[in-house]
Amino acid sequence: RVKASTLDEINLHTTTDPQTLKIAKELAPDERVALVKLLTKYQHVFAWSYNDMKGLEPQYYQHQIHL
């Protein structure tokens, strides 16, 4: 598990419709730029909401607590 203090949150979309990811703070500046560019280019492959997971069976993303 990675500590939150070692991560930077980046927004790949807009301020009104954020799509955020966390990346390591320890990346070299050129690595960070390359990674952000890559993630931005392929942001369409990520599921940002449940609506983006059409066709996926709910049993794979729903957690149940049996009481």
All heavy atoms as TSV, in Angstrom:
chain	resi	resn	atom	element	x	y	z
A	1	ARG	N	N	0.846	-1.180	0.000
A	1	ARG	CA	C	0.000	0.000	0.000
A	1	ARG	C	C	0.887	1.236	0.000
A	1	ARG	O	O	1.844	1.332	0.754
A	1	ARG	CB	C	-0.902	-0.041	1.237
A	1	ARG	CG	C	-1.918	1.034	1.218
A	1	ARG	CD	C	-2.942	0.822	2.297
A	1	ARG	NE	N	-3.792	1.976	2.311
A	1	ARG	CZ	C	-4.682	2.210	3.209
A	1	ARG	NH1	N	-4.852	1.356	4.182
A	1	ARG	NH2	N	-5.413	3.272	3.150
A	2	VAL	N	N	0.521	2.202	-0.823
A	2	VAL	CA	C	1.300	3.424	-0.969
A	2	VAL	C	C	0.715	4.510	-0.076
A	2	VAL	O	O	-0.490	4.701	-0.014
A	2	VAL	CB	C	1.278	3.898	-2.448
A	2	VAL	CG1	C	2.067	5.171	-2.620
A	2	VAL	CG2	C	1.821	2.813	-3.351
A	3	LYS	N	N	1.569	5.230	0.619
A	3	LYS	CA	C	1.114	6.327	1.472
A	3	LYS	C	C	0.631	7.489	0.618
A	3	LYS	O	O	1.244	7.825	-0.405
A	3	LYS	CB	C	2.237	6.804	2.379
A	3	LYS	CG	C	2.631	5.815	3.433
A	3	LYS	CD	C	3.690	6.412	4.326
A	3	LYS	CE	C	4.077	5.418	5.399
A	3	LYS	NZ	N	5.082	5.983	6.296
A	4	ALA	N	N	-0.456	8.114	1.036
A	4	ALA	CA	C	-1.025	9.244	0.294
A	4	ALA	C	C	-0.039	10.394	0.171
A	4	ALA	O	O	-0.070	11.143	-0.804
A	4	ALA	CB	C	-2.313	9.712	0.962
A	5	SER	N	N	0.863	10.539	1.142
A	5	SER	CA	C	1.822	11.641	1.110
A	5	SER	C	C	2.864	11.481	0.003
A	5	SER	O	O	3.582	12.415	-0.316
A	5	SER	CB	C	2.514	11.767	2.464
A	5	SER	OG	O	3.233	10.582	2.753
A	6	THR	N	N	2.954	10.289	-0.589
A	6	THR	CA	C	3.921	10.074	-1.668
A	6	THR	C	C	3.263	10.150	-3.042
A	6	THR	O	O	3.878	9.821	-4.044
A	6	THR	CB	C	4.610	8.704	-1.513
A	6	THR	OG1	O	3.635	7.674	-1.641
A	6	THR	CG2	C	5.340	8.592	-0.204
A	7	LEU	N	N	1.993	10.590	-3.078
A	7	LEU	CA	C	1.250	10.647	-4.335
A	7	LEU	C	C	0.820	12.065	-4.667
A	7	LEU	O	O	0.511	12.859	-3.790
A	7	LEU	CB	C	0.005	9.763	-4.248
A	7	LEU	CG	C	0.241	8.271	-4.023
A	7	LEU	CD1	C	-1.084	7.555	-3.794
A	7	LEU	CD2	C	0.988	7.668	-5.187
A	8	ASP	N	N	0.789	12.358	-5.949
A	8	ASP	CA	C	0.243	13.616	-6.466
A	8	ASP	C	C	-1.042	13.295	-7.200
A	8	ASP	O	O	-1.105	12.317	-7.952
A	8	ASP	CB	C	1.205	14.254	-7.462
A	8	ASP	CG	C	2.087	15.310	-6.856
A	8	ASP	OD1	O	1.758	15.810	-5.769
A	8	ASP	OD2	O	3.111	15.629	-7.479
A	9	GLU	N	N	-2.058	14.108	-6.998
A	9	GLU	CA	C	-3.312	13.929	-7.721
A	9	GLU	C	C	-3.267	14.805	-8.962
A	9	GLU	O	O	-2.956	15.988	-8.892
A	9	GLU	CB	C	-4.498	14.316	-6.835
A	9	GLU	CG	C	-5.829	13.941	-7.437
A	9	GLU	CD	C	-6.966	14.105	-6.459
A	9	GLU	OE1	O	-7.148	13.219	-5.619
A	9	GLU	OE2	O	-7.657	15.131	-6.549
A	10	ILE	N	N	-3.565	14.203	-10.101
A	10	ILE	CA	C	-3.588	14.950	-11.351
A	10	ILE	C	C	-4.979	14.856	-11.962
A	10	ILE	O	O	-5.673	13.863	-11.794
A	10	ILE	CB	C	-2.529	14.434	-12.355
A	10	ILE	CG1	C	-2.758	12.955	-12.679
A	10	ILE	CG2	C	-1.130	14.677	-11.840
A	10	ILE	CD1	C	-1.955	12.454	-13.848
A	11	ASN	N	N	-5.389	15.915	-12.628
A	11	ASN	CA	C	-6.686	15.965	-13.291
A	11	ASN	C	C	-6.455	15.885	-14.791
A	11	ASN	O	O	-5.759	16.712	-15.368
A	11	ASN	CB	C	-7.422	17.260	-12.926
A	11	ASN	CG	C	-8.792	17.338	-13.560
A	11	ASN	OD1	O	-9.269	16.395	-14.170
A	11	ASN	ND2	N	-9.426	18.479	-13.426
A	12	LEU	N	N	-7.039	14.878	-15.414
A	12	LEU	CA	C	-6.847	14.686	-16.850
A	12	LEU	C	C	-7.933	15.339	-17.695
A	12	LEU	O	O	-7.916	15.234	-18.920
A	12	LEU	CB	C	-6.810	13.181	-17.176
A	12	LEU	CG	C	-5.722	12.374	-16.503
A	12	LEU	CD1	C	-5.847	10.909	-16.886
A	12	LEU	CD2	C	-4.350	12.901	-16.844
A	13	HIS	N	N	-8.888	16.016	-17.051
A	13	HIS	CA	C	-10.009	16.568	-17.809
A	13	HIS	C	C	-10.175	18.035	-17.466
A	13	HIS	O	O	-9.211	18.792	-17.536
A	13	HIS	CB	C	-11.272	15.740	-17.539
A	13	HIS	CG	C	-12.266	15.786	-18.646
A	13	HIS	ND1	N	-13.515	16.317	-18.479
A	13	HIS	CD2	C	-12.211	15.379	-19.933
A	13	HIS	CE1	C	-14.182	16.239	-19.613
A	13	HIS	NE2	N	-13.409	15.669	-20.522
A	14	THR	N	N	-11.362	18.453	-17.080
A	14	THR	CA	C	-11.624	19.861	-16.785
A	14	THR	C	C	-11.930	20.045	-15.302
A	14	THR	O	O	-12.177	19.072	-14.587
A	14	THR	CB	C	-12.835	20.382	-17.590
A	14	THR	OG1	O	-14.008	19.674	-17.158
A	14	THR	CG2	C	-12.643	20.184	-19.078
A	15	THR	N	N	-11.956	21.294	-14.859
A	15	THR	CA	C	-12.277	21.552	-13.454
A	15	THR	C	C	-13.749	21.288	-13.152
A	15	THR	O	O	-14.099	20.915	-12.045
A	15	THR	CB	C	-11.930	23.002	-13.059
A	15	THR	OG1	O	-12.582	23.896	-13.963
A	15	THR	CG2	C	-10.436	23.232	-13.092
A	16	THR	N	N	-14.611	21.458	-14.149
A	16	THR	CA	C	-16.039	21.204	-13.931
A	16	THR	C	C	-16.391	19.725	-14.056
A	16	THR	O	O	-17.403	19.279	-13.539
A	16	THR	CB	C	-16.909	22.010	-14.920
A	16	THR	OG1	O	-16.498	21.703	-16.248
A	16	THR	CG2	C	-16.779	23.499	-14.656
A	17	ASP	N	N	-15.565	18.962	-14.769
A	17	ASP	CA	C	-15.770	17.524	-14.933
A	17	ASP	C	C	-14.432	16.816	-14.723
A	17	ASP	O	O	-13.810	16.333	-15.665
A	17	ASP	CB	C	-16.329	17.225	-16.323
A	17	ASP	CG	C	-16.656	15.751	-16.520
A	17	ASP	OD1	O	-16.923	15.053	-15.515
A	17	ASP	OD2	O	-16.630	15.293	-17.675
A	18	PRO	N	N	-13.955	16.778	-13.469
A	18	PRO	CA	C	-12.618	16.227	-13.223
A	18	PRO	C	C	-12.535	14.717	-13.433
A	18	PRO	O	O	-13.501	13.992	-13.206
A	18	PRO	CB	C	-12.358	16.591	-11.764
A	18	PRO	CG	C	-13.701	16.743	-11.156
A	18	PRO	CD	C	-14.612	17.215	-12.249
A	19	GLN	N	N	-11.399	14.299	-13.901
A	19	GLN	CA	C	-11.057	12.881	-14.010
A	19	GLN	C	C	-9.664	12.767	-13.398
A	19	GLN	O	O	-8.659	13.045	-14.043
A	19	GLN	CB	C	-11.075	12.425	-15.469
A	19	GLN	CG	C	-12.451	12.463	-16.072
A	19	GLN	CD	C	-12.467	12.079	-17.542
A	19	GLN	OE1	O	-11.464	12.120	-18.229
A	19	GLN	NE2	N	-13.636	11.708	-18.021
A	20	THR	N	N	-9.629	12.394	-12.125
A	20	THR	CA	C	-8.374	12.444	-11.384
A	20	THR	C	C	-7.751	11.068	-11.195
A	20	THR	O	O	-8.446	10.070	-11.048
A	20	THR	CB	C	-8.573	13.108	-10.014
A	20	THR	OG1	O	-9.539	12.374	-9.266
A	20	THR	CG2	C	-9.042	14.538	-10.150
A	21	LEU	N	N	-6.443	11.077	-11.215
A	21	LEU	CA	C	-5.623	9.906	-10.932
A	21	LEU	C	C	-4.522	10.333	-9.976
A	21	LEU	O	O	-4.229	11.516	-9.841
A	21	LEU	CB	C	-4.982	9.366	-12.215
A	21	LEU	CG	C	-5.894	8.823	-13.293
A	21	LEU	CD1	C	-5.080	8.480	-14.540
A	21	LEU	CD2	C	-6.624	7.594	-12.806
A	22	LYS	N	N	-3.894	9.368	-9.346
A	22	LYS	CA	C	-2.769	9.658	-8.460
A	22	LYS	C	C	-1.513	9.010	-9.028
A	22	LYS	O	O	-1.543	7.856	-9.453
A	22	LYS	CB	C	-3.058	9.152	-7.055
A	22	LYS	CG	C	-4.209	9.913	-6.433
A	22	LYS	CD	C	-4.498	9.477	-5.036
A	22	LYS	CE	C	-5.676	10.309	-4.535
A	22	LYS	NZ	N	-6.083	9.976	-3.220
A	23	ILE	N	N	-0.430	9.802	-9.054
A	23	ILE	CA	C	0.846	9.303	-9.543
A	23	ILE	C	C	1.914	9.595	-8.486
A	23	ILE	O	O	1.743	10.463	-7.636
A	23	ILE	CB	C	1.233	9.922	-10.905
A	23	ILE	CG1	C	1.382	11.435	-10.799
A	23	ILE	CG2	C	0.227	9.557	-11.978
A	23	ILE	CD1	C	1.939	12.088	-12.057
A	24	ALA	N	N	3.009	8.874	-8.558
A	24	ALA	CA	C	4.089	9.006	-7.585
A	24	ALA	C	C	4.747	10.385	-7.658
A	24	ALA	O	O	5.034	10.890	-8.746
A	24	ALA	CB	C	5.128	7.925	-7.805
A	25	LYS	N	N	5.004	10.980	-6.491
A	25	LYS	CA	C	5.703	12.263	-6.437
A	25	LYS	C	C	7.175	12.114	-6.791
A	25	LYS	O	O	7.811	13.061	-7.204
A	25	LYS	CB	C	5.595	12.861	-5.030
A	25	LYS	CG	C	4.252	13.435	-4.701
A	25	LYS	CD	C	4.264	14.077	-3.326
A	25	LYS	CE	C	2.908	14.675	-3.000
A	25	LYS	NZ	N	2.891	15.309	-1.673
A	26	GLU	N	N	7.722	10.911	-6.623
A	26	GLU	CA	C	9.151	10.687	-6.824
A	26	GLU	C	C	9.569	10.616	-8.288
A	26	GLU	O	O	10.744	10.466	-8.585
A	26	GLU	CB	C	9.587	9.384	-6.131
A	26	GLU	CG	C	9.491	9.429	-4.629
A	26	GLU	CD	C	8.092	9.083	-4.121
A	26	GLU	OE1	O	7.277	8.541	-4.900
A	26	GLU	OE2	O	7.812	9.383	-2.960
A	27	LEU	N	N	8.631	10.707	-9.214
A	27	LEU	CA	C	8.983	10.643	-10.633
A	27	LEU	C	C	9.879	11.814	-11.015
A	27	LEU	O	O	9.693	12.935	-10.544
A	27	LEU	CB	C	7.729	10.675	-11.508
A	27	LEU	CG	C	6.828	9.453	-11.477
A	27	LEU	CD1	C	5.551	9.720	-12.257
A	27	LEU	CD2	C	7.546	8.247	-12.037
A	28	ALA	N	N	10.826	11.530	-11.888
A	28	ALA	CA	C	11.649	12.603	-12.438
A	28	ALA	C	C	10.743	13.499	-13.288
A	28	ALA	O	O	9.738	13.028	-13.828
A	28	ALA	CB	C	12.763	12.009	-13.291
A	29	PRO	N	N	11.079	14.779	-13.402
A	29	PRO	CA	C	10.217	15.696	-14.166
A	29	PRO	C	C	9.901	15.215	-15.585
A	29	PRO	O	O	8.756	15.317	-16.028
A	29	PRO	CB	C	11.024	17.002	-14.192
A	29	PRO	CG	C	11.855	16.941	-12.953
A	29	PRO	CD	C	12.205	15.488	-12.784
A	30	ASP	N	N	10.886	14.661	-16.293
A	30	ASP	CA	C	10.625	14.196	-17.659
A	30	ASP	C	C	9.723	12.954	-17.654
A	30	ASP	O	O	8.884	12.785	-18.537
A	30	ASP	CB	C	11.922	13.926	-18.415
A	30	ASP	CG	C	12.815	12.896	-17.729
A	30	ASP	OD1	O	12.790	12.806	-16.486
A	30	ASP	OD2	O	13.551	12.186	-18.440
A	31	GLU	N	N	9.870	12.097	-16.637
A	31	GLU	CA	C	8.998	10.932	-16.509
A	31	GLU	C	C	7.566	11.361	-16.207
A	31	GLU	O	O	6.614	10.802	-16.748
A	31	GLU	CB	C	9.482	10.003	-15.391
A	31	GLU	CG	C	10.776	9.293	-15.679
A	31	GLU	CD	C	11.264	8.479	-14.503
A	31	GLU	OE1	O	11.115	8.914	-13.345
A	31	GLU	OE2	O	11.798	7.385	-14.745
A	32	ARG	N	N	7.429	12.362	-15.343
A	32	ARG	CA	C	6.099	12.873	-14.986
A	32	ARG	C	C	5.387	13.433	-16.214
A	32	ARG	O	O	4.231	13.118	-16.472
A	32	ARG	CB	C	6.209	13.939	-13.899
A	32	ARG	CG	C	4.893	14.536	-13.493
A	32	ARG	CD	C	5.086	15.708	-12.532
A	32	ARG	NE	N	3.842	16.377	-12.294
A	32	ARG	CZ	C	2.962	16.052	-11.370
A	32	ARG	NH1	N	3.208	15.048	-10.563
A	32	ARG	NH2	N	1.841	16.718	-11.225
A	33	VAL	N	N	6.089	14.241	-16.988
A	33	VAL	CA	C	5.506	14.834	-18.199
A	33	VAL	C	C	5.086	13.739	-19.171
A	33	VAL	O	O	3.979	13.769	-19.726
A	33	VAL	CB	C	6.506	15.816	-18.862
A	33	VAL	CG1	C	6.039	16.219	-20.251
A	33	VAL	CG2	C	6.697	17.042	-17.990
A	34	ALA	N	N	5.948	12.741	-19.359
A	34	ALA	CA	C	5.639	11.645	-20.286
A	34	ALA	C	C	4.441	10.830	-19.798
A	34	ALA	O	O	3.572	10.457	-20.593
A	34	ALA	CB	C	6.857	10.745	-20.456
A	35	LEU	N	N	4.385	10.562	-18.493
A	35	LEU	CA	C	3.275	9.781	-17.939
A	35	LEU	C	C	1.957	10.539	-18.055
A	35	LEU	O	O	0.943	9.975	-18.471
A	35	LEU	CB	C	3.547	9.416	-16.477
A	35	LEU	CG	C	2.452	8.615	-15.781
A	35	LEU	CD1	C	2.178	7.292	-16.492
A	35	LEU	CD2	C	2.815	8.369	-14.327
A	36	VAL	N	N	1.948	11.812	-17.700
A	36	VAL	CA	C	0.721	12.614	-17.791
A	36	VAL	C	C	0.259	12.700	-19.240
A	36	VAL	O	O	-0.933	12.584	-19.535
A	36	VAL	CB	C	0.917	14.014	-17.170
A	36	VAL	CG1	C	-0.266	14.919	-17.466
A	36	VAL	CG2	C	1.131	13.900	-15.666
A	37	LYS	N	N	1.199	12.855	-20.167
A	37	LYS	CA	C	0.850	12.906	-21.589
A	37	LYS	C	C	0.225	11.585	-22.034
A	37	LYS	O	O	-0.788	11.566	-22.733
A	37	LYS	CB	C	2.105	13.205	-22.413
A	37	LYS	CG	C	1.830	13.571	-23.853
A	37	LYS	CD	C	3.107	13.858	-24.619
A	37	LYS	CE	C	3.714	15.166	-24.153
A	37	LYS	NZ	N	4.858	15.587	-24.984
A	38	LEU	N	N	0.818	10.460	-21.606
A	38	LEU	CA	C	0.297	9.142	-21.952
A	38	LEU	C	C	-1.095	8.914	-21.358
A	38	LEU	O	O	-2.014	8.467	-22.046
A	38	LEU	CB	C	1.258	8.054	-21.462
A	38	LEU	CG	C	0.822	6.624	-21.730
A	38	LEU	CD1	C	1.052	6.272	-23.196
A	38	LEU	CD2	C	1.563	5.666	-20.822
A	39	LEU	N	N	-1.266	9.246	-20.072
A	39	LEU	CA	C	-2.564	9.060	-19.413
A	39	LEU	C	C	-3.635	9.943	-20.042
A	39	LEU	O	O	-4.784	9.526	-20.182
A	39	LEU	CB	C	-2.441	9.345	-17.914
A	39	LEU	CG	C	-1.599	8.349	-17.124
A	39	LEU	CD1	C	-1.365	8.866	-15.707
A	39	LEU	CD2	C	-2.256	6.982	-17.090
A	40	THR	N	N	-3.262	11.157	-20.419
A	40	THR	CA	C	-4.219	12.062	-21.066
A	40	THR	C	C	-4.633	11.514	-22.428
A	40	THR	O	O	-5.816	11.524	-22.776
A	40	THR	CB	C	-3.606	13.471	-21.217
A	40	THR	OG1	O	-3.259	13.956	-19.912
A	40	THR	CG2	C	-4.581	14.426	-21.867
A	41	LYS	N	N	-3.669	10.995	-23.174
A	41	LYS	CA	C	-3.966	10.447	-24.502
A	41	LYS	C	C	-4.933	9.270	-24.415
A	41	LYS	O	O	-5.810	9.116	-25.261
A	41	LYS	CB	C	-2.671	10.006	-25.174
A	41	LYS	CG	C	-2.859	9.434	-26.557
A	41	LYS	CD	C	-1.544	9.056	-27.197
A	41	LYS	CE	C	-1.766	8.471	-28.577
A	41	LYS	NZ	N	-0.499	8.129	-29.232
A	42	TYR	N	N	-4.783	8.438	-23.381
A	42	TYR	CA	C	-5.597	7.232	-23.257
A	42	TYR	C	C	-6.658	7.320	-22.155
A	42	TYR	O	O	-7.137	6.301	-21.680
A	42	TYR	CB	C	-4.697	6.017	-23.030
A	42	TYR	CG	C	-3.873	5.690	-24.241
A	42	TYR	CD1	C	-2.523	6.019	-24.293
A	42	TYR	CD2	C	-4.448	5.087	-25.353
A	42	TYR	CE1	C	-1.765	5.747	-25.414
A	42	TYR	CE2	C	-3.703	4.808	-26.487
A	42	TYR	CZ	C	-2.366	5.138	-26.508
A	42	TYR	OH	O	-1.627	4.865	-27.628
A	43	GLN	N	N	-7.050	8.539	-21.774
A	43	GLN	CA	C	-8.043	8.688	-20.706
A	43	GLN	C	C	-9.381	8.060	-21.055
A	43	GLN	O	O	-10.150	7.687	-20.174
A	43	GLN	CB	C	-8.211	10.155	-20.320
A	43	GLN	CG	C	-8.807	11.034	-21.396
A	43	GLN	CD	C	-8.901	12.470	-20.957
A	43	GLN	OE1	O	-9.554	12.759	-19.972
A	43	GLN	NE2	N	-8.242	13.358	-21.665
A	44	HIS	N	N	-9.658	7.868	-22.333
A	44	HIS	CA	C	-10.926	7.274	-22.758
A	44	HIS	C	C	-11.028	5.789	-22.408
A	44	HIS	O	O	-12.117	5.217	-22.450
A	44	HIS	CB	C	-11.113	7.466	-24.272
A	44	HIS	CG	C	-10.111	6.735	-25.109
A	44	HIS	ND1	N	-8.833	7.213	-25.316
A	44	HIS	CD2	C	-10.183	5.552	-25.750
A	44	HIS	CE1	C	-8.171	6.354	-26.068
A	44	HIS	NE2	N	-8.973	5.331	-26.352
A	45	VAL	N	N	-9.929	5.135	-22.056
A	45	VAL	CA	C	-9.992	3.697	-21.734
A	45	VAL	C	C	-10.320	3.443	-20.263
A	45	VAL	O	O	-10.602	2.308	-19.887
A	45	VAL	CB	C	-8.684	2.955	-22.114
A	45	VAL	CG1	C	-8.391	3.103	-23.580
A	45	VAL	CG2	C	-7.517	3.419	-21.272
A	46	PHE	N	N	-10.289	4.476	-19.425
A	46	PHE	CA	C	-10.594	4.327	-18.011
A	46	PHE	C	C	-12.097	4.427	-17.770
A	46	PHE	O	O	-12.789	5.190	-18.436
A	46	PHE	CB	C	-9.891	5.397	-17.166
A	46	PHE	CG	C	-8.399	5.296	-17.182
A	46	PHE	CD1	C	-7.640	6.149	-17.971
A	46	PHE	CD2	C	-7.746	4.346	-16.427
A	46	PHE	CE1	C	-6.266	6.068	-17.990
A	46	PHE	CE2	C	-6.371	4.251	-16.431
A	46	PHE	CZ	C	-5.627	5.114	-17.224
A	47	ALA	N	N	-12.589	3.690	-16.795
A	47	ALA	CA	C	-13.986	3.806	-16.370
A	47	ALA	C	C	-14.026	4.864	-15.264
A	47	ALA	O	O	-13.510	4.653	-14.178
A	47	ALA	CB	C	-14.506	2.472	-15.852
A	48	TRP	N	N	-14.610	6.013	-15.559
A	48	TRP	CA	C	-14.653	7.116	-14.604
A	48	TRP	C	C	-15.919	7.078	-13.755
A	48	TRP	O	O	-16.018	7.756	-12.752
A	48	TRP	CB	C	-14.543	8.448	-15.343
A	48	TRP	CG	C	-13.246	8.573	-16.073
A	48	TRP	CD1	C	-13.049	8.398	-17.411
A	48	TRP	CD2	C	-11.959	8.829	-15.522
A	48	TRP	NE1	N	-11.715	8.544	-17.721
A	48	TRP	CE2	C	-11.021	8.814	-16.580
A	48	TRP	CE3	C	-11.497	9.084	-14.227
A	48	TRP	CZ2	C	-9.666	9.042	-16.384
A	48	TRP	CZ3	C	-10.142	9.312	-14.038
A	48	TRP	CH2	C	-9.244	9.286	-15.106
A	49	SER	N	N	-16.912	6.299	-14.180
A	49	SER	CA	C	-18.156	6.159	-13.422
A	49	SER	C	C	-18.749	4.788	-13.725
A	49	SER	O	O	-18.294	4.084	-14.628
A	49	SER	CB	C	-19.159	7.256	-13.804
A	49	SER	OG	O	-19.649	7.027	-15.113
A	50	TYR	N	N	-19.775	4.423	-12.987
A	50	TYR	CA	C	-20.442	3.144	-13.240
A	50	TYR	C	C	-21.076	3.114	-14.632
A	50	TYR	O	O	-21.156	2.076	-15.266
A	50	TYR	CB	C	-21.504	2.862	-12.179
A	50	TYR	CG	C	-20.911	2.559	-10.832
A	50	TYR	CD1	C	-21.181	3.360	-9.735
A	50	TYR	CD2	C	-20.081	1.461	-10.641
A	50	TYR	CE1	C	-20.624	3.081	-8.496
A	50	TYR	CE2	C	-19.524	1.171	-9.417
A	50	TYR	CZ	C	-19.804	1.983	-8.345
A	50	TYR	OH	O	-19.250	1.704	-7.127
A	51	ASN	N	N	-21.500	4.264	-15.128
A	51	ASN	CA	C	-22.089	4.325	-16.468
A	51	ASN	C	C	-21.081	3.964	-17.554
A	51	ASN	O	O	-21.457	3.554	-18.649
A	51	ASN	CB	C	-22.658	5.720	-16.743
A	51	ASN	CG	C	-23.860	6.018	-15.893
A	51	ASN	OD1	O	-24.582	5.108	-15.505
A	51	ASN	ND2	N	-24.079	7.280	-15.590
A	52	ASP	N	N	-19.790	4.128	-17.265
A	52	ASP	CA	C	-18.750	3.783	-18.231
A	52	ASP	C	C	-18.483	2.280	-18.286
A	52	ASP	O	O	-17.691	1.830	-19.105
A	52	ASP	CB	C	-17.439	4.489	-17.874
A	52	ASP	CG	C	-17.518	5.993	-18.032
A	52	ASP	OD1	O	-18.402	6.467	-18.772
A	52	ASP	OD2	O	-16.702	6.696	-17.410
A	53	MET	N	N	-19.136	1.526	-17.421
A	53	MET	CA	C	-18.892	0.085	-17.348
A	53	MET	C	C	-20.068	-0.707	-17.907
A	53	MET	O	O	-20.453	-1.735	-17.364
A	53	MET	CB	C	-18.613	-0.326	-15.902
A	53	MET	CG	C	-17.365	0.288	-15.337
A	53	MET	SD	S	-16.914	-0.349	-13.728
A	53	MET	CE	C	-18.018	0.548	-12.668
A	54	LYS	N	N	-20.632	-0.221	-18.996
A	54	LYS	CA	C	-21.762	-0.908	-19.612
A	54	LYS	C	C	-21.356	-2.317	-20.029
A	54	LYS	O	O	-20.277	-2.531	-20.562
A	54	LYS	CB	C	-22.256	-0.119	-20.811
A	54	LYS	CG	C	-22.904	1.187	-20.417
A	54	LYS	CD	C	-23.434	1.908	-21.626
A	54	LYS	CE	C	-24.257	3.076	-21.214
A	54	LYS	NZ	N	-23.595	4.309	-21.043
A	55	GLY	N	N	-22.238	-3.258	-19.765
A	55	GLY	CA	C	-21.970	-4.641	-20.114
A	55	GLY	C	C	-21.233	-5.412	-19.038
A	55	GLY	O	O	-21.073	-6.615	-19.138
A	56	LEU	N	N	-20.786	-4.732	-17.994
A	56	LEU	CA	C	-20.085	-5.395	-16.902
A	56	LEU	C	C	-21.102	-5.853	-15.867
A	56	LEU	O	O	-21.970	-5.083	-15.459
A	56	LEU	CB	C	-19.084	-4.433	-16.266
A	56	LEU	CG	C	-18.124	-5.002	-15.239
A	56	LEU	CD1	C	-17.239	-6.067	-15.875
A	56	LEU	CD2	C	-17.261	-3.912	-14.664
A	57	GLU	N	N	-21.021	-7.086	-15.481
A	57	GLU	CA	C	-21.966	-7.637	-14.508
A	57	GLU	C	C	-21.776	-6.968	-13.142
A	57	GLU	O	O	-20.638	-6.837	-12.675
A	57	GLU	CB	C	-21.759	-9.145	-14.369
A	57	GLU	CG	C	-22.067	-9.926	-15.622
A	57	GLU	CD	C	-23.545	-9.893	-15.987
A	57	GLU	OE1	O	-24.395	-9.882	-15.071
A	57	GLU	OE2	O	-23.849	-9.866	-17.181
A	58	PRO	N	N	-22.863	-6.519	-12.491
A	58	PRO	CA	C	-22.763	-5.844	-11.199
A	58	PRO	C	C	-22.001	-6.650	-10.139
A	58	PRO	O	O	-21.365	-6.076	-9.267
A	58	PRO	CB	C	-24.219	-5.640	-10.781
A	58	PRO	CG	C	-24.975	-5.623	-12.069
A	58	PRO	CD	C	-24.240	-6.565	-12.976
A	59	GLN	N	N	-22.022	-7.959	-10.231
A	59	GLN	CA	C	-21.330	-8.768	-9.226
A	59	GLN	C	C	-19.820	-8.504	-9.225
A	59	GLN	O	O	-19.132	-8.784	-8.264
A	59	GLN	CB	C	-21.585	-10.247	-9.456
A	59	GLN	CG	C	-20.960	-10.783	-10.739
A	59	GLN	CD	C	-21.450	-12.174	-11.078
A	59	GLN	OE1	O	-22.512	-12.580	-10.648
A	59	GLN	NE2	N	-20.675	-12.900	-11.852
A	60	TYR	N	N	-19.282	-7.925	-10.295
A	60	TYR	CA	C	-17.851	-7.656	-10.373
A	60	TYR	C	C	-17.460	-6.315	-9.763
A	60	TYR	O	O	-16.283	-6.090	-9.492
A	60	TYR	CB	C	-17.363	-7.721	-11.818
A	60	TYR	CG	C	-17.520	-9.084	-12.419
A	60	TYR	CD1	C	-18.352	-9.300	-13.495
A	60	TYR	CD2	C	-16.855	-10.192	-11.885
A	60	TYR	CE1	C	-18.510	-10.562	-14.053
A	60	TYR	CE2	C	-17.003	-11.443	-12.420
A	60	TYR	CZ	C	-17.834	-11.632	-13.509
A	60	TYR	OH	O	-17.995	-12.881	-14.040
A	61	TYR	N	N	-18.404	-5.407	-9.570
A	61	TYR	CA	C	-18.047	-4.118	-8.996
A	61	TYR	C	C	-18.886	-3.703	-7.800
A	61	TYR	O	O	-18.671	-2.642	-7.244
A	61	TYR	CB	C	-18.086	-3.011	-10.074
A	61	TYR	CG	C	-19.433	-2.773	-10.718
A	61	TYR	CD1	C	-20.363	-1.951	-10.120
A	61	TYR	CD2	C	-19.749	-3.352	-11.942
A	61	TYR	CE1	C	-21.599	-1.725	-10.724
A	61	TYR	CE2	C	-20.969	-3.131	-12.546
A	61	TYR	CZ	C	-21.888	-2.315	-11.935
A	61	TYR	OH	O	-23.095	-2.099	-12.522
A	62	GLN	N	N	-19.827	-4.528	-7.390
A	62	GLN	CA	C	-20.641	-4.212	-6.213
A	62	GLN	C	C	-20.159	-5.025	-5.024
A	62	GLN	O	O	-19.897	-6.220	-5.138
A	62	GLN	CB	C	-22.114	-4.537	-6.455
A	62	GLN	CG	C	-22.803	-3.528	-7.330
A	62	GLN	CD	C	-24.273	-3.842	-7.498
A	62	GLN	OE1	O	-24.727	-4.939	-7.198
A	62	GLN	NE2	N	-25.025	-2.886	-8.001
A	63	HIS	N	N	-20.046	-4.351	-3.894
A	63	HIS	CA	C	-19.649	-5.012	-2.663
A	63	HIS	C	C	-20.901	-5.226	-1.825
A	63	HIS	O	O	-21.727	-4.328	-1.700
A	63	HIS	CB	C	-18.661	-4.140	-1.894
A	63	HIS	CG	C	-18.217	-4.735	-0.610
A	63	HIS	ND1	N	-17.389	-5.826	-0.546
A	63	HIS	CD2	C	-18.502	-4.414	0.664
A	63	HIS	CE1	C	-17.182	-6.144	0.720
A	63	HIS	NE2	N	-17.847	-5.299	1.469
A	64	GLN	N	N	-21.044	-6.404	-1.280
A	64	GLN	CA	C	-22.207	-6.703	-0.432
A	64	GLN	C	C	-21.740	-7.007	0.975
A	64	GLN	O	O	-20.733	-7.706	1.166
A	64	GLN	CB	C	-22.987	-7.888	-0.983
A	64	GLN	CG	C	-23.604	-7.613	-2.324
A	64	GLN	CD	C	-24.392	-8.816	-2.837
A	64	GLN	OE1	O	-24.475	-9.849	-2.185
A	64	GLN	NE2	N	-24.967	-8.674	-4.017
A	65	ILE	N	N	-22.477	-6.498	1.936
A	65	ILE	CA	C	-22.201	-6.793	3.340
A	65	ILE	C	C	-23.392	-7.590	3.851
A	65	ILE	O	O	-24.502	-7.086	3.920
A	65	ILE	CB	C	-22.017	-5.511	4.171
A	65	ILE	CG1	C	-20.833	-4.704	3.619
A	65	ILE	CG2	C	-21.815	-5.852	5.646
A	65	ILE	CD1	C	-20.637	-3.363	4.272
A	66	HIS	N	N	-23.149	-8.837	4.162
A	66	HIS	CA	C	-24.217	-9.711	4.644
A	66	HIS	C	C	-24.318	-9.574	6.156
A	66	HIS	O	O	-23.365	-9.816	6.883
A	66	HIS	CB	C	-23.933	-11.173	4.263
A	66	HIS	CG	C	-23.825	-11.369	2.779
A	66	HIS	ND1	N	-24.946	-11.435	1.964
A	66	HIS	CD2	C	-22.769	-11.487	1.961
A	66	HIS	CE1	C	-24.573	-11.606	0.713
A	66	HIS	NE2	N	-23.242	-11.627	0.683
A	67	LEU	N	N	-25.487	-9.151	6.613
A	67	LEU	CA	C	-25.700	-8.986	8.063
A	67	LEU	C	C	-26.505	-10.132	8.624
A	67	LEU	O	O	-27.367	-10.669	8.056
A	67	LEU	CB	C	-26.413	-7.677	8.336
A	67	LEU	CG	C	-25.676	-6.429	7.857
A	67	LEU	CD1	C	-26.522	-5.193	8.116
A	67	LEU	CD2	C	-24.359	-6.299	8.604
